[in-house]
Structures are given as C-alpha cells and as structure tokens.
Amino acid sequence: MHYVTYFFGGMFLLNAVPHIVSGTMGRAFQSPFASPPGQGLSSATVNVLWGFLNAVIGYLLICRVGDFDPRNIPDMTAASVGALLLALFLARSFGRFNGGNL
C-alpha cells in the first residue's frame, strides 16, 4: 500500500514544479482554478499557491506515510513512475496551449 502513496506523492511533487516556477517568474499558467479549468490561465500568485499545496501533499504522501527510503529501489521506482507518467500526460495535455509538440 505504501507504494501507491509514493506513486501519487511523485505525481504531486512533479505537478508542483511548473506551477511554482511559472508563478515565481510572474507568468500566468493553466490551473484547475482558471476558466475553463485546466485550459485558461491563472495568475502567478494562484500558481505559486497551487504549486506549494501540491508540494506539501507530495511531501506528506512520500515522507509521512511508511518509511520511504530514497536508496530503496522499489520506493524510488514507485515515486518516479508516478512523476514520469504525470509528466508525459501533462506534456501532451498542455503542449497544445504552450507551443509543445503533440
């Protein structure tokens, strides 16, 4: 069961990155709070807050559930696969809005 939480923790940590980076650069970026959700742009402040919340949730799922050990291959694999799958999904989903390849 811990591997499932590590998987989702990796997803949340990965999702924090573009929101925090875009927000700290002062750029608007897609978020669930935009209109339409996930397609419109949210302010830089909203993105920093959303990214920070994702980072906190990712931390809680990875570091506070079970005994996550970054030197343990199955633990890291679960978190890394979650992050990779979300990254690929987001690249395809948001590529059409931000000039990426489909």
N, CA, C and O atoms as a GROMACS GRO file, in nm:
protein
  408
    1MET      N    1   0.082  -0.120   0.000
    1MET     CA    2   0.000   0.000   0.000
    1MET      C    3   0.086   0.126   0.000
    1MET      O    4   0.046   0.228  -0.056
    2HIS      N    5   0.203   0.121   0.062
    2HIS     CA    6   0.289   0.238   0.065
    2HIS      C    7   0.334   0.278  -0.075
    2HIS      O    8   0.353   0.396  -0.103
    3TYR      N    9   0.352   0.180  -0.163
    3TYR     CA   10   0.396   0.213  -0.298
    3TYR      C   11   0.292   0.297  -0.372
    3TYR      O   12   0.328   0.381  -0.454
    4VAL      N   13   0.166   0.276  -0.343
    4VAL     CA   14   0.060   0.356  -0.405
    4VAL      C   15   0.071   0.501  -0.358
    4VAL      O   16   0.058   0.593  -0.438
    5THR      N   17   0.096   0.521  -0.230
    5THR     CA   18   0.110   0.659  -0.181
    5THR      C   19   0.236   0.724  -0.237
    5THR      O   20   0.236   0.844  -0.264
    6TYR      N   21   0.344   0.647  -0.253
    6TYR     CA   22   0.466   0.702  -0.312
    6TYR      C   23   0.443   0.740  -0.458
    6TYR      O   24   0.493   0.842  -0.505
    7PHE      N   25   0.366   0.656  -0.530
    7PHE     CA   26   0.330   0.684  -0.669
    7PHE      C   27   0.259   0.820  -0.678
    7PHE      O   28   0.297   0.905  -0.758
    8PHE      N   29   0.155   0.838  -0.597
    8PHE     CA   30   0.080   0.964  -0.600
    8PHE      C   31   0.162   1.079  -0.544
    8PHE      O   32   0.147   1.193  -0.589
    9GLY      N   33   0.248   1.052  -0.447
    9GLY     CA   34   0.337   1.156  -0.397
    9GLY      C   35   0.428   1.209  -0.505
    9GLY      O   36   0.451   1.329  -0.515
   10GLY      N   37   0.481   1.118  -0.588
   10GLY     CA   38   0.564   1.159  -0.701
   10GLY      C   39   0.487   1.245  -0.799
   10GLY      O   40   0.541   1.341  -0.854
   11MET      N   41   0.360   1.211  -0.820
   11MET     CA   42   0.277   1.290  -0.910
   11MET      C   43   0.256   1.432  -0.855
   11MET      O   44   0.268   1.530  -0.928
   12PHE      N   45   0.225   1.442  -0.727
   12PHE     CA   46   0.203   1.574  -0.667
   12PHE      C   47   0.331   1.657  -0.668
   12PHE      O   48   0.326   1.777  -0.697
   13LEU      N   49   0.444   1.595  -0.637
   13LEU     CA   50   0.570   1.671  -0.638
   13LEU      C   51   0.603   1.719  -0.778
   13LEU      O   52   0.647   1.833  -0.795
   14LEU      N   53   0.582   1.634  -0.878
   14LEU     CA   54   0.608   1.675  -1.016
   14LEU      C   55   0.515   1.789  -1.056
   14LEU      O   56   0.559   1.884  -1.121
   15ASN      N   57   0.389   1.782  -1.018
   15ASN     CA   58   0.293   1.886  -1.054
   15ASN      C   59   0.324   2.020  -0.988
   15ASN      O   60   0.285   2.125  -1.039
   16ALA      N   61   0.392   2.017  -0.876
   16ALA     CA   62   0.428   2.142  -0.808
   16ALA      C   63   0.527   2.224  -0.890
   16ALA      O   64   0.524   2.347  -0.885
   17VAL      N   65   0.614   2.158  -0.964
   17VAL     CA   66   0.724   2.227  -1.032
   17VAL      C   67   0.678   2.332  -1.132
   17VAL      O   68   0.718   2.448  -1.119
   18PRO      N   69   0.595   2.300  -1.233
   18PRO     CA   70   0.561   2.404  -1.330
   18PRO      C   71   0.482   2.519  -1.270
   18PRO      O   72   0.496   2.633  -1.314
   19HIS      N   73   0.400   2.490  -1.170
   19HIS     CA   74   0.320   2.596  -1.109
   19HIS      C   75   0.408   2.692  -1.028
   19HIS      O   76   0.393   2.813  -1.039
   20ILE      N   77   0.498   2.636  -0.949
   20ILE     CA   78   0.586   2.722  -0.869
   20ILE      C   79   0.681   2.800  -0.960
   20ILE      O   80   0.703   2.920  -0.939
   21VAL      N   81   0.737   2.734  -1.059
   21VAL     CA   82   0.831   2.802  -1.150
   21VAL      C   83   0.760   2.913  -1.227
   21VAL      O   84   0.809   3.026  -1.233
   22SER      N   85   0.646   2.882  -1.287
   22SER     CA   86   0.572   2.985  -1.362
   22SER      C   87   0.532   3.100  -1.272
   22SER      O   88   0.546   3.217  -1.308
   23GLY      N   89   0.483   3.067  -1.153
   23GLY     CA   90   0.440   3.171  -1.061
   23GLY      C   91   0.553   3.260  -1.015
   23GLY      O   92   0.538   3.382  -1.009
   24THR      N   93   0.667   3.201  -0.982
   24THR     CA   94   0.779   3.284  -0.935
   24THR      C   95   0.841   3.365  -1.047
   24THR      O   96   0.910   3.464  -1.022
   25MET      N   97   0.816   3.324  -1.172
   25MET     CA   98   0.862   3.403  -1.286
   25MET      C   99   0.761   3.512  -1.322
   25MET      O  100   0.784   3.592  -1.412
   26GLY      N  101   0.649   3.514  -1.249
   26GLY     CA  102   0.546   3.616  -1.274
   26GLY      C  103   0.459   3.585  -1.394
   26GLY      O  104   0.394   3.674  -1.448
   27ARG      N  105   0.457   3.460  -1.435
   27ARG     CA  106   0.380   3.422  -1.554
   27ARG      C  107   0.250   3.353  -1.517
   27ARG      O  108   0.243   3.276  -1.421
   28ALA      N  109   0.147   3.383  -1.594
   28ALA     CA  110   0.020   3.311  -1.580
   28ALA      C  111   0.040   3.171  -1.637
   28ALA      O  112   0.122   3.151  -1.727
   29PHE      N  113  -0.035   3.075  -1.585
   29PHE     CA  114  -0.023   2.936  -1.629
   29PHE      C  115  -0.156   2.866  -1.603
   29PHE      O  116  -0.234   2.911  -1.520
   30GLN      N  117  -0.181   2.758  -1.675
   30GLN     CA  118  -0.304   2.682  -1.657
   30GLN      C  119  -0.310   2.625  -1.515
   30GLN      O  120  -0.209   2.584  -1.458
   31SER      N  121  -0.431   2.625  -1.460
   31SER     CA  122  -0.453   2.561  -1.330
   31SER      C  123  -0.599   2.517  -1.323
   31SER      O  124  -0.680   2.554  -1.408
   32PRO      N  125  -0.632   2.438  -1.222
   32PRO     CA  126  -0.772   2.396  -1.208
   32PRO      C  127  -0.866   2.511  -1.173
   32PRO      O  128  -0.988   2.495  -1.180
   33PHE      N  129  -0.811   2.625  -1.137
   33PHE     CA  130  -0.894   2.738  -1.094
   33PHE      C  131  -0.920   2.836  -1.207
   33PHE      O  132  -0.991   2.935  -1.187
   34ALA      N  133  -0.865   2.811  -1.325
   34ALA     CA  134  -0.885   2.900  -1.439
   34ALA      C  135  -1.022   2.876  -1.501
   34ALA      O  136  -1.093   2.782  -1.464
   35SER      N  137  -1.058   2.961  -1.594
   35SER     CA  138  -1.183   2.943  -1.666
   35SER      C  139  -1.153   2.935  -1.814
   35SER      O  140  -1.105   3.033  -1.871
   36PRO      N  141  -1.178   2.823  -1.880
   36PRO     CA  142  -1.222   2.694  -1.827
   36PRO      C  143  -1.110   2.624  -1.750
   36PRO      O  144  -0.992   2.645  -1.779
   37PRO      N  145  -1.146   2.541  -1.653
   37PRO     CA  146  -1.045   2.474  -1.571
   37PRO      C  147  -0.945   2.394  -1.654
   37PRO      O  148  -0.982   2.316  -1.741
   38GLY      N  149  -0.818   2.416  -1.625
   38GLY     CA  150  -0.712   2.343  -1.693
   38GLY      C  151  -0.677   2.396  -1.831
   38GLY      O  152  -0.580   2.350  -1.892
   39GLN      N  153  -0.753   2.492  -1.879
   39GLN     CA  154  -0.726   2.547  -2.012
   39GLN      C  155  -0.695   2.696  -2.005
   39GLN      O  156  -0.601   2.743  -2.069
   40GLY      N  157  -0.773   2.769  -1.928
   40GLY     CA  158  -0.748   2.912  -1.912
   40GLY      C  159  -0.626   2.935  -1.824
   40GLY      O  160  -0.570   2.841  -1.768
   41LEU      N  161  -0.587   3.059  -1.813
   41LEU     CA  162  -0.468   3.093  -1.735
   41LEU      C  163  -0.507   3.147  -1.598
   41LEU      O  164  -0.603   3.222  -1.584
   42SER      N  165  -0.430   3.106  -1.499
   42SER     CA  166  -0.444   3.159  -1.363
   42SER      C  167  -0.327   3.252  -1.336
   42SER      O  168  -0.221   3.240  -1.398
   43SER      N  169  -0.346   3.342  -1.242
   43SER     CA  170  -0.241   3.438  -1.210
   43SER      C  171  -0.118   3.369  -1.152
   43SER      O  172  -0.123   3.253  -1.110
   44ALA      N  173  -0.008   3.443  -1.151
   44ALA     CA  174   0.116   3.391  -1.094
   44ALA      C  175   0.097   3.356  -0.947
   44ALA      O  176   0.149   3.254  -0.900
   45THR      N  177   0.025   3.438  -0.873
   45THR     CA  178   0.003   3.413  -0.731
   45THR      C  179  -0.075   3.284  -0.709
   45THR      O  180  -0.040   3.203  -0.623
   46VAL      N  181  -0.180   3.265  -0.786
   46VAL     CA  182  -0.258   3.141  -0.775
   46VAL      C  183  -0.170   3.020  -0.805
   46VAL      O  184  -0.181   2.917  -0.738
   47ASN      N  185  -0.084   3.032  -0.904
   47ASN     CA  186   0.003   2.920  -0.938
   47ASN      C  187   0.105   2.890  -0.829
   47ASN      O  188   0.134   2.773  -0.804
   48VAL      N  189   0.160   2.991  -0.765
   48VAL     CA  190   0.253   2.966  -0.654
   48VAL      C  191   0.180   2.894  -0.542
   48VAL      O  192   0.231   2.797  -0.486
   49LEU      N  193   0.061   2.941  -0.508
   49LEU     CA  194  -0.015   2.877  -0.400
   49LEU      C  195  -0.053   2.734  -0.436
   49LEU      O  196  -0.041   2.644  -0.352
   50TRP      N  197  -0.099   2.712  -0.558
   50TRP     CA  198  -0.136   2.578  -0.603
   50TRP      C  199  -0.013   2.486  -0.606
   50TRP      O  200  -0.021   2.371  -0.564
   51GLY      N  201   0.098   2.537  -0.654
   51GLY     CA  202   0.220   2.458  -0.657
   51GLY      C  203   0.268   2.423  -0.518
   51GLY      O  204   0.312   2.310  -0.493
   52PHE      N  205   0.260   2.519  -0.427
   52PHE     CA  206   0.303   2.493  -0.289
   52PHE      C  207   0.214   2.388  -0.223
   52PHE      O  208   0.264   2.301  -0.152
   53LEU      N  209   0.083   2.395  -0.246
   53LEU     CA  210  -0.008   2.294  -0.193
   53LEU      C  211   0.026   2.156  -0.248
   53LEU      O  212   0.026   2.058  -0.173
   54ASN      N  213   0.056   2.148  -0.377
   54ASN     CA  214   0.096   2.021  -0.437
   54ASN      C  215   0.224   1.969  -0.373
   54ASN      O  216   0.237   1.849  -0.349
   55ALA      N  217   0.320   2.057  -0.347
   55ALA     CA  218   0.446   2.016  -0.284
   55ALA      C  219   0.421   1.962  -0.142
   55ALA      O  220   0.481   1.862  -0.102
   56VAL      N  221   0.335   2.028  -0.067
   56VAL     CA  222   0.304   1.983   0.068
   56VAL      C  223   0.236   1.846   0.065
   56VAL      O  224   0.272   1.757   0.143
   57ILE      N  225   0.139   1.829  -0.024
   57ILE     CA  226   0.071   1.699  -0.035
   57ILE      C  227   0.170   1.591  -0.077
   57ILE      O  228   0.168   1.481  -0.022
   58GLY      N  229   0.256   1.621  -0.174
   58GLY     CA  230   0.358   1.524  -0.217
   58GLY      C  231   0.450   1.487  -0.103
   58GLY      O  232   0.483   1.370  -0.084
   59TYR      N  233   0.493   1.586  -0.026
   59TYR     CA  234   0.578   1.560   0.090
   59TYR      C  235   0.506   1.468   0.190
   59TYR      O  236   0.564   1.370   0.237
   60LEU      N  237   0.382   1.500   0.220
   60LEU     CA  238   0.308   1.419   0.317
   60LEU      C  239   0.293   1.275   0.269
   60LEU      O  240   0.307   1.181   0.347
   61LEU      N  241   0.264   1.257   0.140
   61LEU     CA  242   0.246   1.122   0.087
   61LEU      C  243   0.376   1.042   0.085
   61LEU      O  244   0.375   0.922   0.109
   62ILE      N  245   0.486   1.108   0.056
   62ILE     CA  246   0.613   1.037   0.045
   62ILE      C  247   0.685   1.026   0.180
   62ILE      O  248   0.734   0.918   0.215
   63CYS      N  249   0.691   1.132   0.252
   63CYS     CA  250   0.775   1.134   0.373
   63CYS      C  251   0.703   1.100   0.502
   63CYS      O  252   0.767   1.066   0.601
   64ARG      N  253   0.572   1.108   0.502
   64ARG     CA  254   0.500   1.083   0.627
   64ARG      C  255   0.419   0.954   0.624
   64ARG      O  256   0.359   0.917   0.725
   65VAL      N  257   0.416   0.884   0.512
   65VAL     CA  258   0.348   0.755   0.503
   65VAL      C  259   0.455   0.649   0.485
   65VAL      O  260   0.536   0.655   0.393
   66GLY      N  261   0.456   0.553   0.572
   66GLY     CA  262   0.555   0.446   0.562
   66GLY      C  263   0.694   0.497   0.596
   66GLY      O  264   0.711   0.601   0.660
   67ASP      N  265   0.792   0.423   0.551
   67ASP     CA  266   0.933   0.456   0.575
   67ASP      C  267   1.005   0.472   0.442
   67ASP      O  268   1.092   0.392   0.407
   68PHE      N  269   0.967   0.576   0.367
   68PHE     CA  270   1.027   0.600   0.236
   68PHE      C  271   1.179   0.615   0.250
   68PHE      O  272   1.227   0.691   0.334
   69ASP      N  273   1.251   0.542   0.166
   69ASP     CA  274   1.398   0.549   0.165
   69ASP      C  275   1.442   0.575   0.022
   69ASP      O  276   1.422   0.490  -0.064
   70PRO      N  277   1.501   0.691  -0.007
   70PRO     CA  278   1.540   0.721  -0.144
   70PRO      C  279   1.646   0.626  -0.198
   70PRO      O  280   1.669   0.622  -0.319
   71ARG      N  281   1.711   0.549  -0.112
   71ARG     CA  282   1.809   0.450  -0.157
   71ARG      C  283   1.745   0.315  -0.185
   71ARG      O  284   1.812   0.223  -0.232
   72ASN      N  285   1.616   0.303  -0.155
   72ASN     CA  286   1.542   0.180  -0.178
   72ASN      C  287   1.482   0.185  -0.318
   72ASN      O  288   1.398   0.270  -0.347
   73ILE      N  289   1.525   0.095  -0.404
   73ILE     CA  290   1.484   0.099  -0.544
   73ILE      C  291   1.332   0.089  -0.561
   73ILE      O  292   1.277   0.168  -0.638
   74PRO      N  293   1.262  -0.002  -0.495
   74PRO     CA  294   1.116  -0.004  -0.513
   74PRO      C  295   1.047   0.126  -0.467
   74PRO      O  296   0.951   0.170  -0.531
   75ASP      N  297   1.094   0.186  -0.358
   75ASP     CA  298   1.034   0.313  -0.313
   75ASP      C  299   1.054   0.422  -0.418
   75ASP      O  300   0.960   0.492  -0.454
   76MET      N  301   1.175   0.435  -0.467
   76MET     CA  302   1.206   0.538  -0.567
   76MET      C  303   1.136   0.509  -0.700
   76MET      O  304   1.093   0.601  -0.770
   77THR      N  305   1.125   0.382  -0.734
   77THR     CA  306   1.058   0.346  -0.859
   77THR      C  307   0.912   0.388  -0.855
   77THR      O  308   0.861   0.444  -0.952
   78ALA      N  309   0.845   0.361  -0.744
   78ALA     CA  310   0.704   0.398  -0.733
   78ALA      C  311   0.686   0.549  -0.748
   78ALA      O  312   0.600   0.594  -0.824
   79ALA      N  313   0.767   0.628  -0.678
   79ALA     CA  314   0.756   0.774  -0.687
   79ALA      C  315   0.795   0.824  -0.825
   79ALA      O  316   0.731   0.914  -0.879
   80SER      N  317   0.899   0.766  -0.883
   80SER     CA  318   0.948   0.811  -1.014
   80SER      C  319   0.851   0.777  -1.126
   80SER      O  320   0.832   0.856  -1.218
   81VAL      N  321   0.789   0.660  -1.119
   81VAL     CA  322   0.692   0.622  -1.222
   81VAL      C  323   0.571   0.715  -1.215
   81VAL      O  324   0.518   0.756  -1.318
   82GLY      N  325   0.527   0.748  -1.094
   82GLY     CA  326   0.416   0.844  -1.081
   82GLY      C  327   0.451   0.978  -1.143
   82GLY      O  328   0.371   1.037  -1.215
   83ALA      N  329   0.572   1.027  -1.114
   83ALA     CA  330   0.616   1.155  -1.169
   83ALA      C  331   0.629   1.148  -1.321
   83ALA      O  332   0.585   1.239  -1.391
   84LEU      N  333   0.688   1.041  -1.372
   84LEU     CA  334   0.707   1.028  -1.517
   84LEU      C  335   0.574   1.021  -1.590
   84LEU      O  336   0.556   1.089  -1.691
   85LEU      N  337   0.482   0.940  -1.542
   85LEU     CA  338   0.353   0.928  -1.610
   85LEU      C  339   0.277   1.060  -1.610
   85LEU      O  340   0.216   1.096  -1.711
   86LEU      N  341   0.279   1.132  -1.498
   86LEU     CA  342   0.212   1.262  -1.498
   86LEU      C  343   0.283   1.360  -1.590
   86LEU      O  344   0.217   1.438  -1.658
   87ALA      N  345   0.415   1.357  -1.593
   87ALA     CA  346   0.490   1.447  -1.681
   87ALA      C  347   0.454   1.423  -1.828
   87ALA      O  348   0.433   1.518  -1.903
   88LEU      N  349   0.446   1.297  -1.868
   88LEU     CA  350   0.409   1.265  -2.006
   88LEU      C  351   0.266   1.309  -2.036
   88LEU      O  352   0.239   1.363  -2.143
   89PHE      N  353   0.175   1.286  -1.943
   89PHE     CA  354   0.037   1.327  -1.960
   89PHE      C  355   0.026   1.479  -1.974
   89PHE      O  356  -0.043   1.530  -2.062
   90LEU      N  357   0.095   1.551  -1.885
   90LEU     CA  358   0.089   1.697  -1.889
   90LEU      C  359   0.154   1.754  -2.014
   90LEU      O  360   0.108   1.854  -2.069
   91ALA      N  361   0.262   1.691  -2.060
   91ALA     CA  362   0.328   1.737  -2.182
   91ALA      C  363   0.232   1.729  -2.300
   91ALA      O  364   0.226   1.820  -2.382
   92ARG      N  365   0.159   1.622  -2.308
   92ARG     CA  366   0.062   1.608  -2.418
   92ARG      C  367  -0.059   1.700  -2.398
   92ARG      O  368  -0.107   1.761  -2.494
   93SER      N  369  -0.106   1.711  -2.275
   93SER     CA  370  -0.226   1.792  -2.248
   93SER      C  371  -0.201   1.941  -2.268
   93SER      O  372  -0.282   2.010  -2.330
   94PHE      N  373  -0.090   1.991  -2.214
   94PHE     CA  374  -0.064   2.135  -2.218
   94PHE      C  375   0.024   2.177  -2.334
   94PHE      O  376   0.041   2.297  -2.357
   95GLY      N  377   0.079   2.082  -2.407
   95GLY     CA  378   0.160   2.116  -2.522
   95GLY      C  379   0.085   2.197  -2.625
   95GLY      O  380   0.142   2.285  -2.690
   96ARG      N  381  -0.041   2.169  -2.640
   96ARG     CA  382  -0.121   2.243  -2.741
   96ARG      C  383  -0.145   2.387  -2.700
   96ARG      O  384  -0.170   2.471  -2.786
   97PHE      N  385  -0.138   2.417  -2.569
   97PHE     CA  386  -0.157   2.555  -2.523
   97PHE      C  387  -0.027   2.634  -2.520
   97PHE      O  388  -0.028   2.756  -2.531
   98ASN      N  389   0.085   2.565  -2.505
   98ASN     CA  390   0.211   2.632  -2.480
   98ASN      C  391   0.315   2.610  -2.589
   98ASN      O  392   0.434   2.632  -2.566
   99GLY      N  393   0.273   2.566  -2.705
   99GLY     CA  394   0.364   2.553  -2.818
   99GLY      C  395   0.444   2.425  -2.822
   99GLY      O  396   0.538   2.414  -2.901
  100GLY      N  397   0.409   2.327  -2.738
  100GLY     CA  398   0.480   2.199  -2.740
  100GLY      C  399   0.428   2.109  -2.850
  100GLY      O  400   0.322   2.134  -2.907
  101ASN      N  401   0.503   2.008  -2.880
  101ASN     CA  402   0.461   1.913  -2.982
  101ASN      C  403   0.357   1.819  -2.925
  101ASN      O  404   0.360   1.785  -2.807
  102LEU      N  405   0.265   1.778  -3.009
  102LEU     CA  406   0.165   1.679  -2.970
  102LEU      C  407   0.222   1.547  -3.006
  102LEU      O  408   0.158   1.444  -2.983
   0.00000   0.00000   0.00000
